[in-house]
């Protein structure tokens, strides 16, 4: 009986790993198809190993995903779009300066205001955490809580057609938000 329970637990963990890893691969492909160019910032690119560690280890297993350079702000600062996981998957914009995340520059507050304007135009919903080094970050409309792994959106990722629909929703949010945000900041 204990052996059967252990086998079921291992099988469940393997299934969770496969579902999440497939989500990341499909999301990456869909974003590349929209001409987003992925960069491995801070060695935090998702991998099968990082997804496996998310379920198998209790420490140092969060904050991985994908980053895309969106715009050079000047010779040292670049605007990045990042899709990341910390329990749930979220996305947003960060400034990288000299290969480090920064909020220590005079334009940061202006960028944060433009981000809020983008939200009002697009209807996207934002976490409003002034303490982060993100200009702003958002959850997707689909509930992608891979830590809890207990909602219909997560279960739908098992089905190829439903996963494709969820991925398209994510890409649509990212694309809409990025285009409006870039339009808002072009005059800064």
C-alpha positions in Angstrom: 0.0 0.0 0.0 2.8 2.4 0.8 4.7 1.5 -2.3 1.5 2.1 -4.4 1.1 5.5 -2.8 4.7 6.4 -3.5 4.4 5.3 -7.1 1.3 7.4 -7.6 3.1 10.4 -6.0 6.1 10.1 -8.3 3.7 9.7 -11.3 1.8 12.8 -10.3 5.0 14.9 -10.0 6.2 13.7 -13.4 2.8 14.6 -14.9 3.0 18.1 -13.3 6.6 18.6 -14.7 5.5 17.5 -18.2 2.4 19.8 -18.2 4.4 22.9 -17.0 7.4 22.2 -19.3 5.1 21.8 -22.3 3.4 25.1 -21.4 6.8 26.9 -21.4 7.9 25.4 -24.7 4.6 26.2 -26.4 4.6 29.8 -25.0 8.2 30.3 -26.1 7.3 29.1 -29.6 4.2 31.3 -29.8 6.2 34.4 -28.7 9.0 33.6 -31.1 6.3 33.4 -33.9 5.4 37.0 -33.0 9.1 37.9 -33.4 10.0 38.2 -29.7 13.7 37.2 -29.3 14.4 35.3 -26.1 17.5 36.1 -24.0 18.8 34.1 -21.1 19.0 36.8 -18.4 20.8 35.9 -15.2 20.8 32.3 -16.2 17.1 32.1 -15.3 15.8 30.7 -18.6 13.3 27.9 -18.0 14.6 24.4 -18.5 13.3 20.9 -17.9 15.6 20.8 -14.8 14.2 24.1 -13.4 10.7 22.9 -13.9 11.6 19.6 -12.2 13.2 21.4 -9.3 10.0 23.5 -8.9 8.2 20.3 -7.8 11.1 18.3 -6.3 13.0 20.8 -4.2 11.8 23.1 -1.5 14.4 25.8 -1.9 15.9 27.9 -4.7 13.3 26.6 -7.2 11.5 29.7 -8.2 11.9 32.7 -10.5 12.6 31.2 -13.9 11.0 31.8 -17.2 11.8 33.9 -20.3 13.0 37.4 -21.0 12.9 39.4 -24.2 14.8 42.6 -24.9 12.2 45.1 -26.1 14.0 48.4 -26.3 17.4 50.1 -25.7 16.7 53.1 -23.5 20.2 54.3 -23.7 23.7 52.8 -24.0 23.5 51.1 -20.7 19.8 50.6 -19.9 17.5 48.1 -21.7 13.7 47.5 -21.3 12.9 43.8 -21.0 9.7 41.9 -21.1 9.9 39.0 -18.7 7.5 36.1 -18.2 8.3 34.4 -14.9 7.0 31.9 -12.4 6.7 32.2 -8.6 3.9 29.8 -7.9 1.8 31.4 -10.6 3.0 32.7 -14.0 3.1 36.4 -14.5 4.7 38.9 -16.9 5.8 42.4 -17.0 8.6 44.9 -17.7 12.0 45.4 -16.1 15.0 47.6 -16.7 18.4 46.0 -17.0 21.5 48.1 -16.6 24.9 46.6 -17.0 23.4 43.1 -16.8 21.6 43.8 -13.5 18.0 44.7 -12.7 17.7 48.3 -11.7 15.1 50.8 -10.5 17.8 53.4 -9.5 17.4 56.0 -12.3 15.4 59.1 -12.7 13.0 57.8 -15.5 11.8 54.8 -13.5 8.8 56.6 -11.9 7.9 58.0 -15.4 8.0 54.5 -16.8 5.8 53.2 -14.0 3.3 56.0 -14.7 3.2 55.0 -18.4 2.7 51.4 -17.4 -0.3 52.4 -15.4 -1.6 54.3 -18.5 -1.2 51.2 -20.6 -3.3 49.3 -18.0 -6.1 51.7 -18.2 -6.1 51.5 -22.0 -5.9 47.7 -22.3 -7.9 46.7 -19.3 -5.1 44.4 -18.2 -4.8 43.9 -14.4 -1.6 44.6 -12.5 0.0 43.8 -9.3 0.7 47.2 -7.8 3.8 46.6 -5.7 6.0 49.8 -5.5 8.7 47.8 -3.7 9.7 45.6 -6.7 12.3 46.3 -9.3 9.7 45.8 -11.9 8.1 48.7 -13.7 5.0 46.6 -13.4 3.9 43.0 -13.6 0.6 41.2 -14.3 -1.0 37.9 -13.9 -2.6 36.3 -17.0 -6.3 36.2 -17.3 -6.0 32.4 -17.2 -5.1 31.1 -13.7 -1.7 29.6 -14.2 -1.0 28.5 -10.6 1.5 25.7 -11.1 2.3 25.5 -7.4 -1.3 24.8 -6.4 -2.0 22.8 -9.6 -5.7 22.6 -8.7 -7.8 24.7 -11.1 -9.5 24.2 -14.4 -7.0 26.4 -16.4 -4.1 24.2 -15.2 -6.1 21.0 -15.9 -6.9 22.4 -19.4 -3.2 22.5 -20.2 -3.2 18.7 -20.6 -5.5 19.0 -23.7 -3.6 20.2 -26.8 -6.4 22.4 -28.1 -7.2 24.0 -24.8 -3.5 24.6 -24.1 -3.2 26.2 -27.5 -6.1 28.5 -26.6 -4.6 29.4 -23.2 -1.2 30.1 -24.8 -2.9 32.3 -27.4 -4.6 34.3 -24.6 -1.3 34.8 -22.9 0.4 35.9 -26.1 -2.5 38.2 -26.9 -2.2 39.9 -23.4 1.6 40.2 -23.8 1.4 41.6 -27.3 -1.4 44.1 -26.6 0.3 45.3 -23.4 3.7 45.6 -25.0 2.5 47.5 -28.0 0.6 50.0 -26.0 3.4 50.4 -23.4 5.9 51.0 -26.2 3.6 53.6 -27.7 3.3 55.3 -24.3 7.0 55.5 -23.6 8.2 56.5 -27.1 8.4 60.2 -26.1 10.3 59.7 -22.8 
